[in-house]
């Protein structure tokens, strides 16, 4: 059975539960302060600002991860817009030929699936988060200090 290969930094955060050899030649992108894309709307930007600092702190966000996190944030923003439409118009709407499912329900579900996929990649879901183990630190200002 073949599944997605886990990045080395995630294996190390999890304590390498499979005890498989660590890839010492895995590419390691440079870490630096990463800025959100300029095309974000207010909701996408707010989600970026909420999750990016945490991901950077854990070493899970680098320059080459920007596109994946941006896609997550855009999906989040579009999901919110679809949910607002459902809230305003309801899940079932009236049309010329009777009642039918609000198309925003399908759109919301599509973006929710996309969000889940990207969120899982970054450890942002309740199911993916317990697999991570953050190293202990003695810094009292470190929010991840145990």
Kinemage of the C-alpha trace (Angstrom):
@kinemage 1
@onewidth
@group {chain A} dominant
@subgroup {mainchain}
@vectorlist {calphas} color= white
{ca unk a 1} P 0.000 0.000 0.000
{ca unk a 2} L 1.445 3.340 -1.006
{ca unk a 3} L 0.466 6.529 0.744
{ca unk a 4} L 1.810 10.025 0.861
{ca unk a 5} L 5.362 10.192 2.156
{ca unk a 6} L 5.620 12.282 5.275
{ca unk a 7} L 8.130 15.148 5.333
{ca unk a 8} L 11.079 14.573 7.661
{ca unk a 9} L 10.261 17.548 9.894
{ca unk a 10} L 6.795 16.072 10.535
{ca unk a 11} L 8.305 12.664 11.312
{ca unk a 12} L 10.639 14.310 13.804
{ca unk a 13} L 7.817 16.327 15.395
{ca unk a 14} L 5.861 13.081 15.791
{ca unk a 15} L 8.842 11.266 17.263
{ca unk a 16} L 9.264 9.077 14.132
{ca unk a 17} L 6.614 6.553 15.267
{ca unk a 18} L 7.303 4.205 12.313
{ca unk a 19} L 11.021 4.096 13.195
{ca unk a 20} L 11.856 4.333 9.496
{ca unk a 21} L 15.189 5.857 8.496
{ca unk a 22} L 15.197 9.650 8.362
{ca unk a 23} L 15.974 11.152 4.946
{ca unk a 24} L 19.035 13.255 5.661
{ca unk a 25} L 19.067 14.586 2.079
{ca unk a 26} L 15.509 15.928 2.036
{ca unk a 27} L 15.426 19.470 0.611
{ca unk a 28} L 15.101 22.095 3.346
{ca unk a 29} L 13.677 25.392 2.123
{ca unk a 30} L 15.008 28.587 3.650
{ca unk a 31} L 13.032 29.943 6.568
{ca unk a 32} L 12.265 33.634 6.644
{ca unk a 33} L 9.332 35.866 7.495
{ca unk a 34} L 6.669 35.061 4.948
{ca unk a 35} L 4.175 37.660 3.770
{ca unk a 36} L 0.645 36.886 2.597
{ca unk a 37} L -0.190 37.201 -1.094
{ca unk a 38} L -1.369 40.679 -2.142
{ca unk a 39} L -4.511 39.397 -3.877
{ca unk a 40} L -6.184 38.185 -0.662
{ca unk a 41} L -9.549 39.588 0.331
{ca unk a 42} L -10.187 40.498 3.971
{ca unk a 43} L -11.306 36.981 5.020
{ca unk a 44} L -8.421 35.178 3.327
{ca unk a 45} L -5.976 37.634 4.891
{ca unk a 46} L -7.515 37.191 8.345
{ca unk a 47} L -7.174 33.404 8.101
{ca unk a 48} L -3.555 33.730 6.922
{ca unk a 49} L -2.784 36.013 9.861
{ca unk a 50} L -4.417 33.524 12.215
{ca unk a 51} L -2.550 30.376 11.103
{ca unk a 52} L 0.703 31.479 9.420
{ca unk a 53} L 2.510 32.606 12.609
{ca unk a 54} L 1.795 29.253 14.282
{ca unk a 55} L 2.934 27.303 11.225
{ca unk a 56} L 6.100 29.399 10.924
{ca unk a 57} L 6.882 28.818 14.584
{ca unk a 58} L 6.615 25.059 14.058
{ca unk a 59} L 8.770 25.200 10.928
{ca unk a 60} L 5.861 24.060 8.770
{ca unk a 61} L 5.723 27.152 6.560
{ca unk a 62} L 8.471 28.185 4.159
{ca unk a 63} L 8.630 30.128 0.900
{ca unk a 64} L 7.711 27.109 -1.171
{ca unk a 65} L 4.634 26.414 0.978
{ca unk a 66} L 3.029 29.795 0.296
{ca unk a 67} L 0.888 28.529 -2.571
{ca unk a 68} L -0.598 25.686 -0.540
{ca unk a 69} L -1.406 27.949 2.403
{ca unk a 70} L -2.766 30.627 0.051
{ca unk a 71} L -5.049 28.036 -1.560
{ca unk a 72} L -6.264 27.030 1.912
{ca unk a 73} L -6.970 30.678 2.823
{ca unk a 74} L -8.770 31.402 -0.465
{ca unk a 75} L -10.860 28.247 -0.032
{ca unk a 76} L -11.686 29.394 3.490
{ca unk a 77} L -12.761 32.828 2.253
{ca unk a 78} L -14.927 31.383 -0.519
{ca unk a 79} L -16.460 28.873 1.883
{ca unk a 80} L -17.423 31.775 4.170
{ca unk a 81} L -19.044 33.596 1.230
{ca unk a 82} L -21.057 30.509 0.259
{ca unk a 83} L -22.131 29.989 3.873
{ca unk a 84} L -23.255 33.640 4.040
{ca unk a 85} L -25.420 33.044 0.962
{ca unk a 86} L -26.945 29.952 2.566
{ca unk a 87} L -27.597 31.909 5.774
{ca unk a 88} L -29.276 34.697 3.828
{ca unk a 89} L -31.280 32.621 1.329
{ca unk a 90} L -31.567 29.249 3.047
{ca unk a 91} L -30.442 25.818 1.868
{ca unk a 92} L -33.571 25.490 -0.295
{ca unk a 93} L -34.697 28.339 -2.533
{ca unk a 94} L -37.713 29.118 -4.684
{ca unk a 95} L -37.317 29.130 -8.436
{ca unk a 96} L -39.597 29.457 -11.463
{ca unk a 97} L -40.274 25.734 -11.383
{ca unk a 98} L -40.540 25.171 -7.650
{ca unk a 99} L -38.130 24.680 -4.780
{ca unk a 100} L -34.575 23.444 -5.262
{ca unk a 101} L -31.282 23.191 -3.434
{ca unk a 102} L -29.448 26.485 -3.163
{ca unk a 103} L -26.359 26.171 -5.420
{ca unk a 104} L -24.347 27.788 -2.617
{ca unk a 105} L -24.718 24.523 -0.666
{ca unk a 106} L -22.768 22.661 -3.353
{ca unk a 107} L -20.202 25.467 -3.557
{ca unk a 108} L -19.765 25.543 0.243
{ca unk a 109} L -19.269 21.771 0.370
{ca unk a 110} L -16.687 21.929 -2.415
{ca unk a 111} L -14.638 24.599 -0.661
{ca unk a 112} L -14.974 22.792 2.658
{ca unk a 113} L -13.436 19.662 1.088
{ca unk a 114} L -10.575 21.753 -0.307
{ca unk a 115} L -10.012 23.393 3.076
{ca unk a 116} L -9.927 20.039 4.834
{ca unk a 117} L -7.360 18.714 2.382
{ca unk a 118} L -5.020 21.698 2.769
{ca unk a 119} L -5.615 21.920 6.526
{ca unk a 120} L -4.614 18.294 6.945
{ca unk a 121} L -1.363 18.942 5.069
{ca unk a 122} L -0.439 21.630 7.610
{ca unk a 123} L -1.682 19.791 10.724
{ca unk a 124} L -4.607 22.208 11.176
{ca unk a 125} L -7.282 19.595 11.852
{ca unk a 126} L -8.098 17.974 15.188
{ca unk a 127} L -7.269 14.560 13.720
{ca unk a 128} L -3.882 15.606 12.311
{ca unk a 129} L -2.729 17.728 15.252
{ca unk a 130} L -2.273 14.965 17.872
{ca unk a 131} L 0.291 13.288 15.614
{ca unk a 132} L 2.631 16.243 16.181
{ca unk a 133} L 4.895 16.575 19.175
{ca unk a 134} L 6.477 19.965 19.744
{ca unk a 135} L 9.980 19.959 21.261
{ca unk a 136} L 10.283 21.266 24.820
{ca unk a 137} L 11.807 24.681 25.275
{ca unk a 138} L 12.926 26.645 28.302
{ca unk a 139} L 11.790 30.002 26.855
{ca unk a 140} L 8.967 31.276 29.141
{ca unk a 141} L 7.667 33.493 26.307
{ca unk a 142} L 7.317 30.570 23.915
{ca unk a 143} L 3.596 29.780 23.494
{ca unk a 144} L 4.539 26.168 22.689
{ca unk a 145} L 6.607 25.723 25.852
{ca unk a 146} L 5.465 22.742 27.891
